[in-house]
Amino acid sequence: MIMMIDEQVLQEPYAEIERKMHLLLQTGQMLMESGADTNRIVRDMKRVAAYMGIPKRKIHLHITCTTIMLNISDGDHSYTQFRKCQHHSVNMTVISALIKLSWHALERNYTLDEYEAELMRIRKLRRNYSPLLSVLGAGLACGSFGKLFGCDWAAFFWTMICASSGFWVRSLCNKWGVNPYAGISIAAFVATFLAYLTQFISGSVTPWYPMIACTLFIIPGIPLINAVDDMLNNYIAAGTTRSINTLLIVASMTFGIILAIRIANVADFTTLNVVPDSIYLSHAIFAAIAAAGFSIIFNVPPRLLIMTVIGGIISVCLRNFFAFELGMSQVAGSFIGAVVVGLITMKSTHWLNTSAYVLSIPSVIPLIPGVLLYRLLFAIINIKELDTVALLVAIQNGVTAVLIIISVAVGITIPNLIAQRYLDKTKDEYIEELIEERRQNIERDLF
């Protein structure tokens, strides 16, 4: 009898509507605060609503980076609730688990109690990697960026130490409730100042590379990629909010770096050579390590680490082939590398039972143009001392860096955008089949 009542609740859109809306908003909030893009949030919330017996045509969503507004209305009934999203981070395991939950709820006919229990279980999931391993992952990722730029092993070691220290300081700031942008500035300052100090004890022939690579764990790759994805999917409000958040992160990071550079009175070192001897073997190895490091930071499920590592190798080696062998620009090479990774991850989702987003983001992070960003930063700091030629070079570096980042974001978004038009139709048909099957089972039980 209880099971029958539960099934009838899931057939009637407005039965226990407040509880349904609460669970829907909680699902959306967890996705947003774990770093999901808006298109993913909307799709999953509508899928969960379908499981709850609420047709897609009655769902109205307005999403920004900080707020989710849900309205369920059919002309005779109208219910509206809001949910604030305040604690943003990146947690690919939570995103992957919520995607699976939305399908399992439909396929296994969960009751609302079962769905809520699973939602709470996912919320309480511990990270796959210990704090120490996360610190080490950040250090390895930034050290690998240094090797991608051409530093020696001593500089690689010091970059690891400085980046790990900065990441640990940022983690402490988050734990103590420090404003997130202030925490970014503090972490950037600590990492950069320590990197400056290492030149006196490093024993390296490339002593400046730690300063270039030690803060790259802060680069807001995911917020920027999400912003571009939102814009391409016509979620303008969400994309604009994410873009502003990205700019604030960059500004906070820049403030911390500039403060360290000014205190240390560092001269401009950004004209140094940044191409290693081997653009394939060396780059492949350290692209793999960088992708693995960021996968740990992003809490990618351990079973998927090998795929993100392979993705990192593919993206960087393709970028190098098209840029260095065929003479194309770094922008074009990075775009092609990102598109190929996007296509591969789209296909891999069926084999690995996960989202392409979880696989593709860590795979393309090694394409981030850290040196060009630093050259732009130094130009901003010393703009009063630049002549016309130096100013034009600085602007060129900045434009190239921005174009590379945008090309990477667009490159991994386009395959998903194109494929989704077909996949959405197929998934909608499958959802309708599941709902119809549940309705028939209820009718059969009643009679």
C-alpha positions as CSV (number, residue, x, y, z in Angstrom):
1,M,0.0,0.0,0.0
2,I,2.8,2.4,0.9
3,M,4.6,1.6,-2.4
4,M,1.4,2.3,-4.3
5,I,1.0,5.7,-2.6
6,D,4.6,6.5,-3.5
7,E,4.1,5.5,-7.2
8,Q,0.9,7.7,-7.4
9,V,2.9,10.6,-6.0
10,L,5.3,10.3,-8.8
11,Q,2.5,10.2,-11.3
12,E,0.8,13.4,-10.1
13,P,2.9,16.5,-10.9
14,Y,1.7,18.6,-7.9
15,A,1.6,15.8,-5.3
16,E,4.1,16.8,-2.5
17,I,5.2,19.6,-4.8
18,E,7.1,21.5,-2.2
19,R,9.2,18.5,-1.4
20,K,9.8,17.8,-5.1
21,M,10.9,21.3,-5.7
22,H,13.2,21.2,-2.7
23,L,14.9,18.0,-4.0
24,L,15.1,19.5,-7.5
25,L,16.8,22.7,-6.3
26,Q,19.1,20.7,-4.0
27,T,20.2,18.7,-7.1
28,G,20.8,21.8,-9.1
29,Q,22.7,23.5,-6.2
30,M,25.0,20.5,-5.8
31,L,25.8,20.5,-9.5
32,M,26.4,24.2,-9.6
33,E,28.6,24.2,-6.5
34,S,30.6,21.3,-7.9
35,G,31.5,23.1,-11.2
36,A,28.9,21.8,-13.7
37,D,28.0,24.0,-16.7
38,T,24.4,25.4,-16.9
39,N,23.4,23.1,-19.8
40,R,24.3,20.1,-17.6
41,I,22.3,21.5,-14.7
42,V,19.2,22.2,-16.7
43,R,19.3,18.7,-18.4
44,D,19.7,16.9,-15.1
45,M,17.1,18.9,-13.2
46,K,14.6,18.3,-16.0
47,R,15.4,14.6,-16.0
48,V,14.8,14.4,-12.3
49,A,11.6,16.4,-12.7
50,A,10.4,13.8,-15.3
51,Y,11.1,11.0,-12.8
52,M,9.0,12.9,-10.3
53,G,6.1,13.1,-12.8
54,I,6.6,16.8,-13.7
55,P,6.5,17.3,-17.5
56,K,9.2,19.3,-19.1
57,R,6.8,21.9,-20.5
58,K,5.8,22.8,-16.9
59,I,9.4,23.4,-15.8
60,H,10.8,27.0,-15.9
61,L,14.4,27.6,-14.8
62,H,16.5,30.7,-14.4
63,I,20.1,30.0,-13.5
64,T,23.0,32.3,-12.7
65,C,26.3,31.4,-11.0
66,T,24.9,32.3,-7.6
67,T,21.2,31.6,-7.8
68,I,18.8,28.9,-9.2
69,M,15.1,29.9,-9.6
70,L,12.6,27.1,-10.3
71,N,9.0,27.7,-11.3
72,I,6.5,24.9,-12.0
73,S,3.4,26.2,-13.7
74,D,0.6,25.0,-16.0
75,G,-1.7,28.0,-15.9
76,D,-3.9,26.7,-13.1
77,H,-1.0,26.1,-10.6
78,S,2.2,28.0,-10.1
79,Y,4.9,27.4,-7.6
80,T,8.3,29.2,-7.3
81,Q,11.3,28.6,-5.2
82,F,14.9,30.0,-5.1
83,R,18.2,28.5,-4.0
84,K,21.4,30.3,-3.4
85,C,24.7,28.7,-4.5
86,Q,27.5,30.2,-2.4
87,H,30.3,27.6,-2.0
88,H,31.8,27.0,-5.4
89,S,34.5,24.4,-6.0
90,V,35.2,21.7,-8.5
91,N,34.2,18.1,-7.7
92,M,33.9,15.8,-10.7
93,T,32.9,12.8,-8.6
94,V,29.8,14.6,-7.3
95,I,28.8,15.6,-10.9
96,S,29.3,12.1,-12.1
97,A,27.3,10.6,-9.2
98,L,24.4,13.1,-9.7
99,I,24.2,12.2,-13.4
100,K,24.0,8.5,-12.5
101,L,21.4,9.2,-9.8
102,S,19.1,11.0,-12.3
103,W,19.1,8.0,-14.5
104,H,18.9,5.4,-11.8
105,A,15.8,7.2,-10.3
106,L,14.0,6.8,-13.6
107,E,15.1,3.3,-14.4
108,R,14.7,1.8,-10.9
109,N,11.6,3.7,-9.9
110,Y,13.0,5.2,-6.8
111,T,10.6,6.6,-4.2
112,L,11.1,10.2,-3.1
113,D,12.6,8.8,0.2
114,E,15.1,6.7,-1.8
115,Y,16.0,9.6,-4.0
116,E,16.6,11.9,-1.1
117,A,18.7,9.3,0.7
118,E,20.9,8.9,-2.3
119,L,21.2,12.7,-2.7
120,M,22.3,13.0,0.9
121,R,24.8,10.2,0.5
122,I,26.4,12.0,-2.5
123,R,26.5,15.3,-0.6
124,K,28.4,13.6,2.3
125,L,30.9,11.8,0.0
126,R,34.5,12.2,1.1
127,R,36.9,13.3,-1.5
128,N,38.7,10.5,-3.3
129,Y,42.1,12.0,-2.6
130,S,43.5,13.0,0.8
131,P,44.5,16.7,1.4
132,L,48.2,15.7,1.2
133,L,47.7,14.0,-2.1
134,S,45.8,17.0,-3.4
135,V,48.6,19.3,-2.3
136,L,51.1,17.0,-4.1
137,G,48.8,16.9,-7.2
138,A,48.9,20.7,-7.4
139,G,52.7,20.7,-7.0
140,L,53.2,18.1,-9.7
141,A,50.8,19.8,-12.1
142,C,52.6,23.2,-11.8
143,G,56.0,21.5,-11.9
144,S,55.0,19.8,-15.1
145,F,53.9,23.1,-16.6
146,G,57.5,24.3,-15.8
147,K,58.9,21.3,-17.7
148,L,56.5,22.0,-20.6
149,F,58.1,25.5,-20.7
150,G,61.6,24.1,-20.7
151,C,62.9,24.3,-17.1
152,D,65.5,21.9,-15.6
153,W,64.9,19.4,-12.9
154,A,66.0,21.6,-10.1
155,A,63.5,24.3,-11.2
156,F,60.8,21.5,-11.5
157,F,61.4,20.5,-7.9
158,W,61.2,24.1,-6.6
159,T,58.1,24.8,-8.6
160,M,56.5,21.8,-7.0
161,I,57.4,23.1,-3.5
162,C,56.2,26.6,-4.1
163,A,52.9,25.5,-5.8
164,S,52.2,23.0,-3.1
165,S,52.7,25.7,-0.5
166,G,50.4,28.1,-2.3
167,F,47.7,25.4,-2.7
168,W,48.0,24.5,1.0
169,V,47.6,28.1,2.0
170,R,44.6,28.5,-0.2
171,S,43.1,25.3,1.4
172,L,43.6,26.8,4.8
173,C,41.9,30.1,3.7
174,N,38.9,28.2,2.5
175,K,38.8,26.1,5.7
176,W,38.9,29.3,7.9
177,G,36.2,31.0,5.9
178,V,38.4,33.7,4.3
179,N,36.8,35.5,1.4
180,P,37.6,33.3,-1.7
181,Y,39.1,36.1,-3.7
182,A,41.3,37.2,-0.8
183,G,42.3,33.5,-0.4
184,I,43.4,33.4,-4.0
185,S,45.5,36.6,-3.6
186,I,47.1,35.3,-0.5
187,A,47.9,31.9,-2.2
188,A,49.3,33.7,-5.3
189,F,51.5,35.9,-3.1
190,V,52.9,33.1,-1.0
191,A,53.7,30.9,-4.0
192,T,55.3,33.7,-6.0
193,F,57.4,35.1,-3.2
194,L,58.6,31.6,-2.3
195,A,59.5,31.1,-6.0
196,Y,61.5,34.3,-5.9
197,L,63.4,33.1,-2.9
198,T,64.3,29.8,-4.5
199,Q,66.6,31.5,-7.0
200,F,69.1,32.1,-4.2
201,I,69.3,28.4,-3.2
202,S,68.0,26.5,-6.3
203,G,71.2,25.4,-8.0
204,S,69.2,25.7,-11.2
205,V,70.2,27.0,-14.6
206,T,66.6,28.1,-15.2
207,P,65.9,29.8,-11.8
208,W,63.0,32.0,-13.0
209,Y,60.7,29.2,-14.2
210,P,59.2,28.6,-10.8
211,M,57.8,32.1,-10.8
212,I,56.1,31.5,-14.1
213,A,54.5,28.1,-13.2
214,C,54.0,28.1,-9.4
215,T,50.5,29.8,-9.5
216,L,49.0,28.0,-12.5
217,F,46.9,25.9,-10.2
218,I,44.8,29.0,-9.6
219,I,44.1,29.6,-13.4
220,P,40.3,29.6,-13.6
221,G,40.1,27.2,-16.5
222,I,36.8,25.6,-15.5
223,P,34.9,28.9,-14.8
224,L,36.0,30.2,-18.2
225,I,35.2,27.1,-20.1
226,N,31.8,27.0,-18.4
227,A,31.2,30.7,-19.3
228,V,31.9,30.0,-23.0
229,D,29.7,26.9,-22.9
230,D,26.9,28.9,-21.3
231,M,27.2,31.6,-24.0
232,L,27.2,29.1,-26.8
233,N,24.1,27.4,-25.3
234,N,22.3,30.8,-25.0
235,Y,22.4,30.9,-21.2
236,I,23.5,34.5,-21.3
237,A,22.8,35.4,-17.7
238,A,24.7,32.4,-16.3
239,G,27.6,32.9,-18.8
240,T,27.9,36.6,-17.9
241,T,28.0,35.8,-14.2
242,R,30.6,33.1,-14.7
243,S,32.7,35.5,-16.9
244,I,32.6,38.1,-14.1
245,N,33.7,35.5,-11.6
246,T,36.5,34.5,-13.9
247,L,37.7,38.1,-14.2
248,L,37.6,38.4,-10.4
249,I,39.7,35.3,-9.9
250,V,42.2,36.5,-12.4
251,A,42.3,40.0,-10.8
252,S,42.8,38.4,-7.3
253,M,45.6,36.2,-8.6
254,T,47.2,39.1,-10.4
255,F,47.1,41.3,-7.2
256,G,48.9,38.6,-5.2
257,I,51.5,38.1,-7.9
258,I,52.1,41.8,-8.4
259,L,52.5,42.3,-4.6
260,A,55.1,39.6,-4.4
261,I,57.0,40.9,-7.4
262,R,57.0,44.5,-6.1
263,I,58.2,43.5,-2.6
264,A,60.9,41.4,-4.2
265,N,61.7,44.1,-6.8
266,V,61.9,41.4,-9.5
267,A,63.2,42.4,-12.9
268,D,61.4,41.3,-16.1
269,F,62.4,37.7,-16.8
270,T,59.7,36.8,-19.3
271,T,61.8,37.0,-22.4
272,L,63.5,33.7,-21.6
273,N,63.2,30.8,-24.0
274,V,60.3,28.5,-23.2
275,V,60.6,25.6,-25.8
276,P,62.1,22.4,-24.5
277,D,64.4,20.2,-26.5
278,S,61.8,17.5,-27.2
279,I,58.3,18.8,-28.1
280,Y,56.9,15.2,-28.2
281,L,58.4,12.8,-25.7
282,S,59.0,15.5,-23.0
283,H,55.8,17.2,-23.6
284,A,53.8,14.0,-23.6
285,I,55.2,12.9,-20.3
286,F,54.6,16.2,-18.5
287,A,51.3,16.8,-20.1
288,A,50.2,13.4,-18.7
289,I,51.5,14.4,-15.2
290,A,49.8,17.9,-15.4
291,A,46.5,16.3,-16.4
292,A,46.8,13.8,-13.6
293,G,47.6,16.5,-11.1
294,F,44.6,18.6,-12.1
295,S,42.4,15.5,-12.1
296,I,43.3,15.0,-8.4
297,I,42.6,18.7,-7.7
298,F,39.2,18.4,-9.5
299,N,38.5,15.1,-7.6
300,V,38.0,13.1,-10.8
301,P,37.0,9.5,-9.9
302,P,40.2,7.4,-9.7
303,R,38.9,4.9,-12.3
304,L,38.9,7.7,-14.9
305,L,42.5,9.0,-14.2
306,I,44.0,7.0,-17.1
307,M,41.6,8.6,-19.5
308,T,42.4,12.1,-18.5
309,V,46.1,11.3,-18.7
310,I,45.7,10.0,-22.2
311,G,43.6,13.1,-23.1
312,G,46.3,15.4,-21.8
313,I,48.9,13.6,-24.0
314,I,46.7,13.8,-27.1
315,S,45.8,17.5,-26.6
316,V,49.4,18.7,-26.2
317,C,51.0,16.5,-28.8
318,L,48.4,17.5,-31.4
319,R,48.9,21.2,-30.5
320,N,52.7,20.7,-31.0
321,F,52.3,18.9,-34.3
322,F,50.1,21.5,-35.9
323,A,51.9,24.5,-34.4
324,F,55.5,23.4,-34.7
325,E,55.5,20.9,-37.6
326,L,52.8,22.4,-39.9
327,G,53.5,26.0,-39.0
328,M,50.0,26.8,-37.8
329,S,49.4,29.2,-34.9
330,Q,49.2,28.1,-31.3
331,V,45.6,29.2,-31.3
332,A,44.7,26.9,-34.2
333,G,46.8,24.0,-32.8
334,S,45.2,24.3,-29.4
335,F,41.7,24.4,-30.9
336,I,42.4,21.3,-32.9
337,G,43.8,19.5,-29.9
338,A,40.7,20.5,-27.8
339,V,38.2,19.4,-30.5
340,V,39.8,16.0,-30.9
341,V,39.8,15.5,-27.1
342,G,36.2,16.6,-27.1
343,L,35.2,14.1,-29.7
344,I,37.1,11.3,-28.0
345,T,35.5,12.0,-24.6
346,M,32.1,12.2,-26.2
347,K,32.6,8.6,-27.5
348,S,34.2,7.4,-24.2
349,T,31.2,8.3,-22.1
350,H,29.3,5.3,-23.3
351,W,32.2,2.9,-22.4
352,L,33.0,4.5,-19.1
353,N,29.5,5.5,-17.9
354,T,30.3,9.1,-17.1
355,S,30.0,12.6,-18.5
356,A,32.3,13.9,-21.3
357,Y,32.7,17.0,-19.1
358,V,34.4,15.0,-16.4
359,L,37.0,13.6,-18.8
360,S,37.6,16.6,-21.2
361,I,38.3,19.4,-18.7
362,P,41.4,18.0,-17.0
363,S,42.6,16.7,-20.4
364,V,42.9,20.2,-21.9
365,I,44.2,22.1,-18.9
366,P,47.9,21.5,-20.1
367,L,47.1,23.8,-23.1
368,I,46.8,26.8,-20.9
369,P,49.4,29.4,-22.1
370,G,51.0,30.3,-18.8
371,V,54.1,32.2,-20.2
372,L,52.0,34.4,-22.4
373,L,49.8,35.4,-19.5
374,Y,52.9,36.2,-17.4
375,R,54.3,38.4,-20.2
376,L,51.0,40.3,-20.3
377,L,51.1,40.6,-16.6
378,F,54.6,42.1,-16.6
379,A,53.6,44.5,-19.3
380,I,50.7,45.7,-17.1
381,I,53.0,46.2,-14.1
382,N,55.7,48.1,-16.1
383,I,53.4,49.9,-18.6
384,K,54.9,53.3,-17.8
385,E,58.4,52.0,-18.9
386,L,57.3,50.4,-22.2
387,D,58.1,51.9,-25.6
388,T,55.8,51.5,-28.6
389,V,57.4,48.2,-29.8
390,A,57.3,46.6,-26.3
391,L,53.7,47.7,-25.8
392,L,52.6,46.1,-29.1
393,V,54.4,42.9,-28.2
394,A,52.7,42.9,-24.8
395,I,49.3,43.4,-26.5
396,Q,50.1,40.6,-28.9
397,N,51.0,38.2,-26.1
398,G,47.8,39.1,-24.3
399,V,45.6,38.7,-27.3
400,T,47.2,35.3,-28.2
401,A,46.8,34.1,-24.6
402,V,43.1,35.0,-24.5
403,L,42.5,33.5,-28.0
404,I,44.2,30.2,-27.0
405,I,42.1,30.0,-23.8
406,I,38.9,30.7,-25.7
407,S,39.8,28.3,-28.5
408,V,40.3,25.5,-25.9
409,A,37.0,26.3,-24.3
410,V,35.2,26.4,-27.7
411,G,37.1,23.4,-28.9
412,I,35.8,21.0,-26.2
413,T,32.3,22.6,-26.2
414,I,31.6,22.3,-30.0
415,P,31.5,18.4,-30.2
416,N,29.3,18.3,-27.1
417,L,27.0,21.0,-28.6
418,I,26.6,19.3,-31.9
419,A,26.2,15.8,-30.5
420,Q,23.7,17.0,-27.9
421,R,21.2,17.9,-30.5
422,Y,20.9,14.3,-31.5
423,L,21.5,12.8,-28.0
424,D,18.8,15.0,-26.4
425,K,16.2,13.7,-28.7
426,T,17.2,10.1,-28.1
427,K,17.3,10.6,-24.4
428,D,13.9,12.3,-24.3
429,E,12.4,9.3,-26.2
430,Y,14.0,6.9,-23.7
431,I,12.7,8.9,-20.8
432,E,9.2,8.9,-22.3
433,E,9.4,5.1,-22.6
434,L,10.4,4.7,-19.0
435,I,7.6,7.0,-17.8
436,E,5.1,5.2,-19.9
437,E,6.3,1.8,-18.6
438,R,5.9,3.0,-15.0
439,R,2.4,4.3,-15.8
440,Q,1.4,1.0,-17.2
441,N,2.8,-0.9,-14.3
442,I,0.8,1.3,-11.9
443,E,-2.4,0.7,-13.9
444,R,-1.8,-3.0,-13.9
445,D,-1.3,-3.1,-10.2
446,L,-4.5,-1.1,-9.6
447,F,-6.6,-3.5,-11.6
